[in-house]
Every structure is written in structure tokens, then in C-alpha cells.
Amino acid sequence: MNVLLRVSHVIDALNERIGKTIYWLVLAAVLVSSGNAVSRYALNMSSNAWLEIQWYLFSAVFLLCSGYTLLRNEHIRIDIVAGRMSRRTQTWIDILGGLFFLLPMSIIIMRLSWPMFWESWTRNEISANAGGLIVWPVKLLVPTGFLLLTLQGLSELVKRIAFLRGLIPDPADKQHGFHGVTPLVEEPRQ
């Protein structure tokens, strides 16, 4: 189990780093959007490329930060129901949900999106809009984002099982400051 917890820690660190890097794209999207609005309404100039960059940036944030969102336990859940259950029951729901819903869905979408990216890349697909951008980079975001989500789903399974076995504190407990990141070494008790 220690090996799996170390792998989980590496996955957590990867998604943490990607998440904290990618969320700067929100600022970039705001700046591009603002610049686009100013140029459109104040200067009466417009560009499809700048409009497409906006949704490329939004897509990158949404897709590449999905694993980060799962890591930070900020994903959508039905707290009104789960909040009335014991922590062990909630953990079992997380495990079963991950095994039967999250991982199969992530793997299927990742698998189905790869050929679409590959075809776009080999054809060097360009947007149908005048002055549009190449399309394959944004199509690559789909399998990449779902790969990161799949990896984080596996990491969360490992941590939930380790919690049930009493090896680590509750990874979903924000009070302890874990936010899904598993320490490799316990801190000494004073």
C-alpha cells in the first residue's frame, strides 16, 4: 500500500502543479476578452482568432483543471444526502462512484477523443471561421484533461482505501489541510 500511496502522491503533485499553473489562464481569458471587447466596440475591429482564443483558454482551464478540482475535493456532490451519512459510508460512496462512474466515463471519453485529435492533427485542421486558428491543440485538451482526471480518480481511490484501512487521515477532510494530498512521512508528535 505504501507504493500506491507514493504513486498517489506523485499524481496529486502533478495535478496540483498543473492546476495552479493553468488557473492563470483565467486571467489570460479575461484580458483577451476585455481586449476583444475594446477593439470591437471602441475601435470597430474584430478578429475570429481572438474569439477562438477565448474559448481555447476556457477549454484549457475546464479540462486541464478537472483533476485538480477532484484533488481539492471541490467537485459537485450531493451533500444534502451524503452529509447525513457516516464518514466511512461517504468514503465507500466515493470508492464505488469512482470505480463505477468516474473512471469508466473518463476512460471512455479519453479513448473516444483520441482519434478525433489524431485526425485533426494529421490533417492540420483549421477553423472554418475566417481568420480562425488551428484546431488540433484544443482537441488535444480533451484526451489530456481526461487522462489527468483518470489519474486523479485512481489516486483518490488509493487514498480512500488507505483511509478505510486506517493508514492515513481522511483525505476529504479540509480541516486537516490535506485536500487530497497525502504526506509521505508523518510529522513527529510533540
Backbone torsions as a table, in degrees:
resi	resn	phi	psi	omega
1	MET	NA	-31.4	179.7
2	ASN	-61.9	-36.7	178.3
3	VAL	-65.0	-43.7	179.1
4	LEU	-64.4	-37.5	177.1
5	LEU	-66.5	-34.5	176.6
6	ARG	-67.7	-42.6	176.5
7	VAL	-61.8	-42.3	177.4
8	SER	-59.3	-41.9	179.1
9	HIS	-63.0	-40.0	178.3
10	VAL	-64.2	-44.1	178.4
11	ILE	-62.6	-44.1	178.5
12	ASP	-59.9	-44.8	-179.7
13	ALA	-63.5	-39.5	178.2
14	LEU	-61.3	-51.0	-178.9
15	ASN	-68.1	-32.7	176.2
16	GLU	-63.3	-47.0	-179.1
17	ARG	-65.5	-45.8	179.3
18	ILE	-62.2	-45.8	-179.4
19	GLY	-59.4	-46.6	-178.3
20	LYS	-70.5	-25.0	176.4
21	THR	-79.7	-46.1	-174.3
22	ILE	-69.6	-31.3	-177.0
23	TYR	-67.9	-9.0	170.4
24	TRP	-68.7	-19.1	177.0
25	LEU	-66.7	-20.6	175.3
26	VAL	-62.9	-43.7	176.7
27	LEU	-62.2	-43.6	178.6
28	ALA	-60.4	-42.0	179.2
29	ALA	-63.6	-39.6	178.6
30	VAL	-65.0	-43.7	179.9
31	LEU	-65.0	-43.0	178.3
32	VAL	-63.8	-43.5	179.8
33	SER	-62.8	-43.5	178.6
34	SER	-64.2	-45.9	178.3
35	GLY	-61.1	-39.1	178.2
36	ASN	-63.4	-44.3	-179.9
37	ALA	-65.2	-42.4	179.3
38	VAL	-62.8	-47.4	-178.5
39	SER	-66.4	-33.1	-178.7
40	ARG	-72.9	-47.4	-172.5
41	TYR	-93.1	-32.6	-178.5
42	ALA	-89.0	-37.1	-176.5
43	LEU	-106.7	-3.7	-179.6
44	ASN	56.2	38.6	177.6
45	MET	-123.0	147.6	-179.8
46	SER	-147.2	155.3	178.8
47	SER	-145.8	128.4	176.6
48	ASN	-64.6	-32.5	179.5
49	ALA	-60.1	-42.2	-179.8
50	TRP	-69.0	-34.5	175.1
51	LEU	-65.4	-41.1	179.8
52	GLU	-69.3	-34.5	177.0
53	ILE	-60.5	-37.4	178.3
54	GLN	-57.4	-49.8	-178.0
55	TRP	-76.4	-23.8	171.7
56	TYR	-63.0	-46.1	-179.5
57	LEU	-64.6	-44.2	177.9
58	PHE	-61.2	-43.2	178.9
59	SER	-61.3	-42.0	179.5
60	ALA	-62.0	-44.8	-179.9
61	VAL	-63.1	-48.9	-176.6
62	PHE	-63.4	-47.9	-174.5
63	LEU	-78.0	-45.3	-175.1
64	LEU	-77.0	-17.6	178.4
65	CYS	-98.4	5.5	179.7
66	SER	-66.7	-39.5	175.5
67	GLY	-65.3	-39.0	177.8
68	TYR	-63.0	-41.6	178.5
69	THR	-62.7	-42.4	177.3
70	LEU	-65.1	-42.8	177.9
71	LEU	-56.8	-44.5	-177.2
72	ARG	-81.4	2.6	179.2
73	ASN	58.4	38.6	-178.7
74	GLU	-105.7	9.1	-179.3
75	HIS	-75.8	166.1	-177.4
76	ILE	-74.9	133.2	173.6
77	ARG	-144.0	168.4	-178.1
78	ILE	-96.5	80.0	-175.3
79	ASP	-66.0	-27.4	-178.9
80	ILE	-64.5	-29.7	177.4
81	VAL	-90.8	-52.6	-175.4
82	ALA	-65.7	-30.6	-178.7
83	GLY	-64.2	-18.6	-179.9
84	ARG	-91.0	-2.6	-177.8
85	MET	-101.5	161.5	177.4
86	SER	-67.4	160.8	-179.7
87	ARG	-62.3	-36.9	177.9
88	ARG	-64.6	-41.6	178.3
89	THR	-64.8	-42.6	177.1
90	GLN	-60.9	-39.0	178.9
91	THR	-65.7	-41.0	176.9
92	TRP	-64.2	-37.3	176.2
93	ILE	-62.7	-42.8	177.3
94	ASP	-60.9	-42.8	-179.4
95	ILE	-64.9	-50.4	-178.6
96	LEU	-66.1	-39.7	176.7
97	GLY	-62.5	-40.4	177.6
98	GLY	-65.2	-45.1	-177.8
99	LEU	-69.4	-41.0	-172.2
100	PHE	-100.3	-15.0	-178.3
101	PHE	-123.9	-60.6	-174.6
102	LEU	-60.7	-56.9	-175.5
103	LEU	-64.5	-46.9	177.7
104	PRO	-60.3	-42.4	179.7
105	MET	-63.1	-45.6	-178.8
106	SER	-62.8	-44.3	-178.7
107	ILE	-66.1	-41.6	179.9
108	ILE	-64.1	-47.0	-179.4
109	ILE	-64.6	-41.3	178.5
110	MET	-60.7	-45.0	-178.6
111	ARG	-65.6	-42.2	-178.0
112	LEU	-75.3	-26.2	-178.1
113	SER	-83.2	-21.4	-178.2
114	TRP	-61.0	-47.5	178.8
115	PRO	-61.4	-33.4	178.2
116	MET	-66.2	-42.4	176.0
117	PHE	-63.0	-46.9	-175.4
118	TRP	-60.0	-44.0	178.9
119	GLU	-64.1	-41.9	178.5
120	SER	-63.7	-39.9	-179.2
121	TRP	-69.3	-45.1	-178.7
122	THR	-67.3	-30.5	177.8
123	ARG	-88.3	-6.3	-174.4
124	ASN	50.9	51.3	-175.3
125	GLU	-57.9	135.7	178.0
126	ILE	-119.5	147.6	179.4
127	SER	-54.9	146.4	177.9
128	ALA	-74.5	-14.7	178.8
129	ASN	-74.6	144.1	177.8
130	ALA	-60.8	128.4	-179.2
131	GLY	74.6	14.8	-177.3
132	GLY	-74.0	173.0	-175.9
133	LEU	-96.7	170.8	172.1
134	ILE	-68.8	149.3	-170.3
135	VAL	-100.1	-27.8	-172.3
136	TRP	-60.2	-31.1	178.6
137	PRO	-62.4	-39.4	179.9
138	VAL	-72.8	-30.9	176.5
139	LYS	-70.9	-27.2	175.9
140	LEU	-68.9	-25.8	179.1
141	LEU	-61.4	-31.3	-176.1
142	VAL	-66.9	-58.0	179.2
143	PRO	-64.7	-32.7	179.1
144	THR	-66.6	-46.0	178.9
145	GLY	-61.8	-41.6	-179.7
146	PHE	-75.4	-24.6	171.4
147	LEU	-65.3	-46.8	178.5
148	LEU	-61.7	-39.2	178.1
149	LEU	-66.9	-40.6	177.8
150	THR	-62.5	-47.0	178.9
151	LEU	-59.8	-43.8	-179.9
152	GLN	-67.4	-34.9	175.5
153	GLY	-61.1	-41.4	176.7
154	LEU	-64.7	-42.3	178.1
155	SER	-60.5	-42.9	179.8
156	GLU	-65.5	-36.5	176.1
157	LEU	-61.4	-46.8	179.6
158	VAL	-58.6	-46.7	-178.3
159	LYS	-65.6	-39.3	179.9
160	ARG	-66.3	-40.2	178.4
161	ILE	-67.1	-41.6	177.5
162	ALA	-62.6	-37.3	176.9
163	PHE	-63.8	-46.2	179.8
164	LEU	-62.1	-30.2	178.4
165	ARG	-84.5	-1.4	177.6
166	GLY	79.1	19.2	-177.0
167	LEU	-87.6	-27.0	-179.5
168	ILE	-139.2	160.4	173.4
169	PRO	-66.6	167.0	179.9
170	ASP	-58.3	115.4	-179.2
171	PRO	-68.5	-16.2	179.8
172	ALA	-91.1	-3.6	-176.8
173	ASP	-84.9	104.3	-179.0
174	LYS	-70.0	-22.9	-178.7
175	GLN	-61.2	-34.5	179.7
176	HIS	-83.9	-4.6	176.6
177	GLY	76.7	16.7	-178.7
178	PHE	-79.8	-41.7	-178.9
179	HIS	46.7	35.0	177.7
180	GLY	89.2	-9.9	-179.3
181	VAL	-89.2	118.7	-176.0
182	THR	-90.3	124.2	176.4
183	PRO	-71.5	140.9	178.8
184	LEU	-80.6	-27.2	-178.5
185	VAL	-128.9	133.9	177.8
186	GLU	-72.6	145.6	175.9
187	GLU	-75.2	144.4	-179.5
188	PRO	-67.2	144.3	178.9
189	ARG	-84.2	144.2	-179.5
190	GLN	-103.3	NA	NA
